[in-house]
Amino acid sequence: MQLRIQINDTTRNIDVPQFILDEGEDFFAKIDSDLDRGYQMSRLWVDQPTQEQRCQIVADKILTALSNGNQKSGTLMAAYILKRMPHIQAVHMNIEGDMTGHELL
């Protein structure tokens, strides 16, 4: 599967192998467990992130991974989004520093 990432005028597809989606549940559950404790979403503390907020948080981690050239981390985070919200095909990244502005499409 693919998740399309748009950053400004640049679009990039992250290819997620099916085996990661099939076998990654332990990793995805760990992310969920960490987020169950709440998360600082830019200026706002969120006690119980919704599924959409969780995917915005993970999208922000994709942005960081891509900025650092960490393809493996970007792929794992893309897999989380595809697994938890299978209808999402693309993420338009907000690069103004506010992760709540990441659009899940």
VEXPA-781442 format. One record per residue: residue number from 1; chain; residue in three letters; x, y, z of N, C-alpha, C in turn. Coordinates in pm, whole numbers. Layout:
<node num="NUM" cadena="A" residuo="ala" n_u="X" n_v="Y" n_w="Z" ca_u="X" ca_v="Y" ca_w="Z" c_u="X" c_v="Y" c_w="Z"/>
...
***
This chain:
<node num="1" cadena="A" residuo="met" n_u="85" n_v="-118" n_w="0" ca_u="0" ca_v="0" ca_w="0" c_u="89" c_v="124" c_w="0"/>
<node num="2" cadena="A" residuo="gln" n_u="28" n_v="234" n_w="-34" ca_u="102" ca_v="360" ca_w="-37" c_u="29" c_v="466" c_w="43"/>
<node num="3" cadena="A" residuo="leu" n_u="107" n_v="553" n_w="104" ca_u="55" ca_v="673" ca_w="168" c_u="124" c_v="790" c_w="99"/>
<node num="4" cadena="A" residuo="arg" n_u="43" n_v="880" n_w="43" ca_u="97" ca_v="996" ca_w="-26" c_u="119" c_v="1109" c_w="76"/>
<node num="5" cadena="A" residuo="ile" n_u="238" n_v="1165" n_w="76" ca_u="274" ca_v="1273" ca_w="167" c_u="298" c_v="1398" c_w="84"/>
<node num="6" cadena="A" residuo="gln" n_u="227" n_v="1505" n_w="119" ca_u="248" ca_v="1632" ca_w="49" c_u="306" c_v="1733" c_w="146"/>
<node num="7" cadena="A" residuo="ile" n_u="422" n_v="1786" n_w="110" ca_u="489" ca_v="1889" ca_w="188" c_u="512" c_v="2006" c_w="94"/>
<node num="8" cadena="A" residuo="asn" n_u="441" n_v="2116" n_w="118" ca_u="442" ca_v="2230" ca_w="26" c_u="407" c_v="2183" c_w="-114"/>
<node num="9" cadena="A" residuo="asp" n_u="494" n_v="2206" n_w="-211" ca_u="466" ca_v="2167" ca_w="-350" c_u="523" c_v="2031" c_w="-385"/>
<node num="10" cadena="A" residuo="thr" n_u="577" n_v="1961" n_w="-288" ca_u="640" ca_v="1831" ca_w="-312" c_u="549" c_v="1719" c_w="-265"/>
<node num="11" cadena="A" residuo="thr" n_u="531" n_v="1619" n_w="-350" ca_u="453" ca_v="1501" ca_w="-313" c_u="544" c_v="1380" c_w="-318"/>
<node num="12" cadena="A" residuo="arg" n_u="531" n_v="1298" n_w="-215" ca_u="613" ca_v="1177" ca_w="-206" c_u="523" c_v="1062" c_w="-163"/>
<node num="13" cadena="A" residuo="asn" n_u="540" n_v="948" n_w="-226" ca_u="467" ca_v="827" ca_w="-187" c_u="556" c_v="741" c_w="-99"/>
<node num="14" cadena="A" residuo="ile" n_u="501" n_v="698" n_w="12" ca_u="571" ca_v="603" ca_w="98" c_u="509" c_v="466" c_w="72"/>
<node num="15" cadena="A" residuo="asp" n_u="589" n_v="375" n_w="21" ca_u="544" ca_v="239" ca_w="-4" c_u="554" c_v="159" c_w="126"/>
<node num="16" cadena="A" residuo="val" n_u="443" n_v="100" n_w="166" ca_u="439" ca_v="18" ca_w="287" c_u="414" c_v="-126" c_w="245"/>
<node num="17" cadena="A" residuo="pro" n_u="513" n_v="-214" n_w="264" ca_u="493" ca_v="-355" ca_w="229" c_u="379" c_v="-417" c_w="310"/>
<node num="18" cadena="A" residuo="gln" n_u="306" n_v="-506" n_w="248" ca_u="192" ca_v="-570" ca_w="314" c_u="233" c_v="-642" c_w="442"/>
<node num="19" cadena="A" residuo="phe" n_u="354" n_v="-701" n_w="444" ca_u="394" ca_v="-775" ca_w="564" c_u="406" c_v="-683" c_w="686"/>
<node num="20" cadena="A" residuo="ile" n_u="439" n_v="-556" n_w="665" ca_u="446" ca_v="-463" ca_w="779" c_u="306" c_v="-439" c_w="834"/>
<node num="21" cadena="A" residuo="leu" n_u="209" n_v="-422" n_w="746" ca_u="71" ca_v="-405" ca_w="791" c_u="20" c_v="-530" c_w="862"/>
<node num="22" cadena="A" residuo="asp" n_u="58" n_v="-647" n_w="810" ca_u="11" ca_v="-774" ca_w="866" c_u="79" c_v="-808" c_w="998"/>
<node num="23" cadena="A" residuo="glu" n_u="206" n_v="-775" n_w="1011" ca_u="284" ca_v="-821" ca_w="1127" c_u="322" c_v="-710" c_w="1224"/>
<node num="24" cadena="A" residuo="gly" n_u="275" n_v="-588" n_w="1200" ca_u="319" ca_v="-476" ca_w="1282" c_u="233" c_v="-442" c_w="1401"/>
<node num="25" cadena="A" residuo="glu" n_u="135" n_v="-526" n_w="1433" ca_u="40" ca_v="-491" ca_w="1538" c_u="106" c_v="-463" c_w="1673"/>
<node num="26" cadena="A" residuo="asp" n_u="210" n_v="-537" n_w="1709" ca_u="277" ca_v="-510" ca_w="1837" c_u="334" c_v="-369" c_w="1839"/>
<node num="27" cadena="A" residuo="phe" n_u="394" n_v="-327" n_w="1729" ca_u="449" ca_v="-192" ca_w="1718" c_u="337" c_v="-88" c_w="1724"/>
<node num="28" cadena="A" residuo="phe" n_u="228" n_v="-112" n_w="1651" ca_u="117" ca_v="-18" ca_w="1649" c_u="52" c_v="-8" c_w="1788"/>
<node num="29" cadena="A" residuo="ala" n_u="41" n_v="-121" n_w="1857" ca_u="-16" ca_v="-122" ca_w="1991" c_u="72" c_v="-45" c_w="2089"/>
<node num="30" cadena="A" residuo="lys" n_u="203" n_v="-50" n_w="2070" ca_u="295" ca_v="26" ca_w="2155" c_u="275" c_v="176" c_w="2135"/>
<node num="31" cadena="A" residuo="ile" n_u="258" n_v="217" n_w="2011" ca_u="229" ca_v="359" ca_w="1984" c_u="100" c_v="398" c_w="2054"/>
<node num="32" cadena="A" residuo="asp" n_u="-4" n_v="315" n_w="2039" ca_u="-133" ca_v="345" ca_w="2104" c_u="-118" c_v="352" c_w="2255"/>
<node num="33" cadena="A" residuo="ser" n_u="-42" n_v="261" n_w="2313" ca_u="-21" ca_v="260" ca_w="2457" c_u="48" c_v="389" c_w="2502"/>
<node num="34" cadena="A" residuo="asp" n_u="149" n_v="431" n_w="2428" ca_u="217" ca_v="557" ca_w="2461" c_u="122" c_v="675" c_w="2452"/>
<node num="35" cadena="A" residuo="leu" n_u="39" n_v="678" n_w="2349" ca_u="-53" ca_v="790" ca_w="2329" c_u="-170" c_v="787" c_w="2427"/>
<node num="36" cadena="A" residuo="asp" n_u="-198" n_v="671" n_w="2486" ca_u="-304" ca_v="662" ca_w="2587" c_u="-275" c_v="749" c_w="2708"/>
<node num="37" cadena="A" residuo="arg" n_u="-149" n_v="785" n_w="2728" ca_u="-109" ca_v="869" ca_w="2841" c_u="-123" c_v="1018" c_w="2810"/>
<node num="38" cadena="A" residuo="gly" n_u="-168" n_v="1050" n_w="2689" ca_u="-182" ca_v="1189" ca_w="2648" c_u="-62" c_v="1231" c_w="2566"/>
<node num="39" cadena="A" residuo="tyr" n_u="-75" n_v="1350" n_w="2503" ca_u="33" ca_v="1396" ca_w="2416" c_u="25" c_v="1547" c_w="2400"/>
<node num="40" cadena="A" residuo="gln" n_u="140" n_v="1610" n_w="2393" ca_u="148" ca_v="1753" ca_w="2367" c_u="140" c_v="1774" c_w="2216"/>
<node num="41" cadena="A" residuo="met" n_u="26" n_v="1821" n_w="2170" ca_u="8" ca_v="1847" ca_w="2027" c_u="31" c_v="1995" c_w="2002"/>
<node num="42" cadena="A" residuo="ser" n_u="154" n_v="2027" n_w="1966" ca_u="195" ca_v="2166" ca_w="1949" c_u="172" c_v="2238" c_w="2081"/>
<node num="43" cadena="A" residuo="arg" n_u="84" n_v="2337" n_w="2087" ca_u="64" ca_v="2412" ca_w="2213" c_u="-43" c_v="2351" c_w="2303"/>
<node num="44" cadena="A" residuo="leu" n_u="-111" n_v="2250" n_w="2256" ca_u="-226" ca_v="2194" ca_w="2327" c_u="-194" c_v="2056" c_w="2384"/>
<node num="45" cadena="A" residuo="trp" n_u="-218" n_v="2038" n_w="2515" ca_u="-207" ca_v="1906" ca_w="2576" c_u="-339" c_v="1832" c_w="2555"/>
<node num="46" cadena="A" residuo="val" n_u="-331" n_v="1711" n_w="2502" ca_u="-451" ca_v="1630" ca_w="2477" c_u="-443" c_v="1507" c_w="2566"/>
<node num="47" cadena="A" residuo="asp" n_u="-538" n_v="1497" n_w="2662" ca_u="-538" ca_v="1384" ca_w="2756" c_u="-565" c_v="1251" c_w="2687"/>
<node num="48" cadena="A" residuo="gln" n_u="-663" n_v="1250" n_w="2599" ca_u="-702" ca_v="1126" ca_w="2531" c_u="-715" c_v="1155" c_w="2381"/>
<node num="49" cadena="A" residuo="pro" n_u="-604" n_v="1142" n_w="2307" ca_u="-611" ca_v="1171" ca_w="2164" c_u="-710" c_v="1080" c_w="2092"/>
<node num="50" cadena="A" residuo="thr" n_u="-788" n_v="1140" n_w="2003" ca_u="-878" ca_v="1063" ca_w="1918" c_u="-794" c_v="989" c_w="1814"/>
<node num="51" cadena="A" residuo="gln" n_u="-858" n_v="903" n_w="1737" ca_u="-784" ca_v="832" ca_w="1632" c_u="-727" c_v="930" c_w="1530"/>
<node num="52" cadena="A" residuo="glu" n_u="-804" n_v="1031" n_w="1495" ca_u="-753" ca_v="1131" ca_w="1400" c_u="-633" c_v="1205" c_w="1459"/>
<node num="53" cadena="A" residuo="gln" n_u="-642" n_v="1244" n_w="1586" ca_u="-529" ca_v="1313" ca_w="1650" c_u="-407" c_v="1222" c_w="1658"/>
<node num="54" cadena="A" residuo="arg" n_u="-429" n_v="1095" n_w="1686" ca_u="-317" ca_v="1000" ca_w="1691" c_u="-246" c_v="994" c_w="1555"/>
<node num="55" cadena="A" residuo="cys" n_u="-326" n_v="995" n_w="1450" ca_u="-265" ca_v="990" ca_w="1316" c_u="-197" c_v="1121" c_w="1281"/>
<node num="56" cadena="A" residuo="gln" n_u="-247" n_v="1233" n_w="1332" ca_u="-177" ca_v="1361" ca_w="1312" c_u="-43" c_v="1359" c_w="1385"/>
<node num="57" cadena="A" residuo="ile" n_u="-41" n_v="1304" n_w="1505" ca_u="84" ca_v="1291" ca_w="1582" c_u="183" c_v="1205" c_w="1505"/>
<node num="58" cadena="A" residuo="val" n_u="136" n_v="1092" n_w="1456" ca_u="223" ca_v="1001" ca_w="1381" c_u="267" c_v="1066" c_w="1249"/>
<node num="59" cadena="A" residuo="ala" n_u="178" n_v="1142" n_w="1186" ca_u="216" ca_v="1214" ca_w="1064" c_u="331" c_v="1310" c_w="1093"/>
<node num="60" cadena="A" residuo="asp" n_u="328" n_v="1373" n_w="1210" ca_u="437" ca_v="1462" ca_w="1248" c_u="568" c_v="1385" c_w="1262"/>
<node num="61" cadena="A" residuo="lys" n_u="558" n_v="1262" n_w="1310" ca_u="678" ca_v="1177" ca_w="1319" c_u="729" c_v="1139" c_w="1179"/>
<node num="62" cadena="A" residuo="ile" n_u="637" n_v="1124" n_w="1083" ca_u="678" ca_v="1100" ca_w="945" c_u="756" c_v="1220" c_w="893"/>
<node num="63" cadena="A" residuo="leu" n_u="705" n_v="1339" n_w="919" ca_u="772" ca_v="1461" ca_w="875" c_u="914" c_v="1467" c_w="931"/>
<node num="64" cadena="A" residuo="thr" n_u="929" n_v="1436" n_w="1058" ca_u="1062" ca_v="1433" ca_w="1121" c_u="1150" c_v="1327" c_w="1057"/>
<node num="65" cadena="A" residuo="ala" n_u="1094" n_v="1208" n_w="1036" ca_u="1172" ca_v="1099" ca_w="976" c_u="1221" c_v="1137" c_w="836"/>
<node num="66" cadena="A" residuo="leu" n_u="1133" n_v="1195" n_w="756" ca_u="1172" ca_v="1235" ca_w="621" c_u="1279" c_v="1344" c_w="625"/>
<node num="67" cadena="A" residuo="ser" n_u="1264" n_v="1438" n_w="718" ca_u="1363" ca_v="1545" ca_w="732" c_u="1500" c_v="1491" c_w="769"/>
<node num="68" cadena="A" residuo="asn" n_u="1501" n_v="1382" n_w="846" ca_u="1626" ca_v="1322" ca_w="892" c_u="1676" c_v="1210" c_w="801"/>
<node num="69" cadena="A" residuo="gly" n_u="1604" n_v="1182" n_w="693" ca_u="1643" ca_v="1075" ca_w="602" c_u="1623" c_v="936" c_w="657"/>
<node num="70" cadena="A" residuo="asn" n_u="1532" n_v="922" n_w="754" ca_u="1507" ca_v="793" ca_w="818" c_u="1386" c_v="725" c_w="752"/>
<node num="71" cadena="A" residuo="gln" n_u="1412" n_v="659" n_w="640" ca_u="1307" ca_v="595" ca_w="561" c_u="1234" c_v="486" c_w="640"/>
<node num="72" cadena="A" residuo="lys" n_u="1309" n_v="408" n_w="718" ca_u="1249" ca_v="297" ca_w="793" c_u="1143" c_v="349" c_w="891"/>
<node num="73" cadena="A" residuo="ser" n_u="1178" n_v="452" n_w="967" ca_u="1083" ca_v="508" ca_w="1062" c_u="962" c_v="568" c_w="989"/>
<node num="74" cadena="A" residuo="gly" n_u="987" n_v="638" n_w="879" ca_u="877" ca_v="694" ca_w="801" c_u="782" c_v="588" c_w="751"/>
<node num="75" cadena="A" residuo="thr" n_u="837" n_v="476" n_w="708" ca_u="755" ca_v="365" ca_w="658" c_u="671" c_v="304" c_w="771"/>
<node num="76" cadena="A" residuo="leu" n_u="731" n_v="285" n_w="887" ca_u="657" ca_v="229" ca_w="1001" c_u="544" c_v="322" c_w="1045"/>
<node num="77" cadena="A" residuo="met" n_u="571" n_v="452" n_w="1047" ca_u="467" ca_v="547" ca_w="1087" c_u="356" c_v="554" c_w="981"/>
<node num="78" cadena="A" residuo="ala" n_u="393" n_v="546" n_w="854" ca_u="292" ca_v="542" ca_w="748" c_u="205" c_v="417" c_w="763"/>
<node num="79" cadena="A" residuo="ala" n_u="268" n_v="306" n_w="799" ca_u="194" ca_v="181" ca_w="820" c_u="92" c_v="197" c_w="932"/>
<node num="80" cadena="A" residuo="tyr" n_u="130" n_v="266" n_w="1039" ca_u="36" ca_v="290" ca_w="1149" c_u="-89" c_v="362" c_w="1098"/>
<node num="81" cadena="A" residuo="ile" n_u="-68" n_v="469" n_w="1021" ca_u="-182" ca_v="545" ca_w="969" c_u="-268" c_v="458" c_w="879"/>
<node num="82" cadena="A" residuo="leu" n_u="-206" n_v="384" n_w="789" ca_u="-282" ca_v="298" ca_w="697" c_u="-357" c_v="188" c_w="771"/>
<node num="83" cadena="A" residuo="lys" n_u="-302" n_v="139" n_w="880" ca_u="-367" ca_v="32" ca_w="957" c_u="-481" c_v="87" c_w="1043"/>
<node num="84" cadena="A" residuo="arg" n_u="-458" n_v="200" n_w="1108" ca_u="-557" ca_v="254" ca_w="1200" c_u="-669" c_v="331" c_w="1130"/>
<node num="85" cadena="A" residuo="met" n_u="-638" n_v="390" n_w="1016" ca_u="-738" ca_v="465" ca_w="939" c_u="-725" c_v="426" c_w="792"/>
<node num="86" cadena="A" residuo="pro" n_u="-772" n_v="305" n_w="756" ca_u="-747" ca_v="251" ca_w="622" c_u="-803" c_v="335" c_w="507"/>
<node num="87" cadena="A" residuo="his" n_u="-897" n_v="422" n_w="536" ca_u="-953" ca_v="506" ca_w="430" c_u="-862" c_v="624" c_w="394"/>
<node num="88" cadena="A" residuo="ile" n_u="-761" n_v="651" n_w="474" ca_u="-668" ca_v="762" ca_w="448" c_u="-574" c_v="723" c_w="334"/>
<node num="89" cadena="A" residuo="gln" n_u="-563" n_v="811" n_w="236" ca_u="-475" ca_v="787" ca_w="122" c_u="-359" c_v="886" c_w="118"/>
<node num="90" cadena="A" residuo="ala" n_u="-378" n_v="1001" n_w="185" ca_u="-275" ca_v="1105" ca_w="176" c_u="-275" c_v="1189" c_w="302"/>
<node num="91" cadena="A" residuo="val" n_u="-161" n_v="1253" n_w="326" ca_u="-146" ca_v="1349" ca_w="435" c_u="-85" c_v="1475" c_w="377"/>
<node num="92" cadena="A" residuo="his" n_u="-154" n_v="1587" n_w="397" ca_u="-97" ca_v="1717" ca_w="362" c_u="-35" c_v="1772" c_w="490"/>
<node num="93" cadena="A" residuo="met" n_u="96" n_v="1786" n_w="488" ca_u="169" ca_v="1828" ca_w="607" c_u="164" c_v="1980" c_w="626"/>
<node num="94" cadena="A" residuo="asn" n_u="142" n_v="2021" n_w="750" ca_u="153" ca_v="2160" ca_w="788" c_u="295" c_v="2180" c_w="837"/>
<node num="95" cadena="A" residuo="ile" n_u="371" n_v="2263" n_w="769" ca_u="511" ca_v="2283" ca_w="809" c_u="530" c_v="2410" c_w="891"/>
<node num="96" cadena="A" residuo="glu" n_u="420" n_v="2465" n_w="941" ca_u="426" ca_v="2585" ca_w="1023" c_u="451" c_v="2553" c_w="1170"/>
<node num="97" cadena="A" residuo="gly" n_u="471" n_v="2425" n_w="1202" ca_u="499" ca_v="2387" ca_w="1339" c_u="378" c_v="2345" c_w="1420"/>
<node num="98" cadena="A" residuo="asp" n_u="262" n_v="2334" n_w="1357" ca_u="140" ca_v="2295" ca_w="1428" c_u="88" c_v="2163" c_w="1372"/>
<node num="99" cadena="A" residuo="met" n_u="114" n_v="2056" n_w="1445" ca_u="74" ca_v="1924" ca_w="1397" c_u="-77" c_v="1908" c_w="1384"/>
<node num="100" cadena="A" residuo="thr" n_u="-154" n_v="1990" n_w="1454" ca_u="-299" ca_v="1980" ca_w="1441" c_u="-345" c_v="2026" c_w="1303"/>
<node num="101" cadena="A" residuo="gly" n_u="-255" n_v="2086" n_w="1226" ca_u="-287" ca_v="2129" ca_w="1091" c_u="-257" c_v="2025" c_w="985"/>
<node num="102" cadena="A" residuo="his" n_u="-202" n_v="1910" n_w="1023" ca_u="-180" ca_v="1803" ca_w="926" c_u="-317" c_v="1752" c_w="881"/>
<node num="103" cadena="A" residuo="glu" n_u="-341" n_v="1753" n_w="750" ca_u="-470" ca_v="1708" ca_w="697" c_u="-461" c_v="1564" c_w="652"/>
<node num="104" cadena="A" residuo="leu" n_u="-552" n_v="1482" n_w="703" ca_u="-560" ca_v="1341" ca_w="665" c_u="-668" c_v="1328" c_w="559"/>
<node num="105" cadena="A" residuo="leu" n_u="-630" n_v="1283" n_w="442" ca_u="-725" ca_v="1276" ca_w="330" c_u="-743" c_v="1134" c_w="280"/>
***
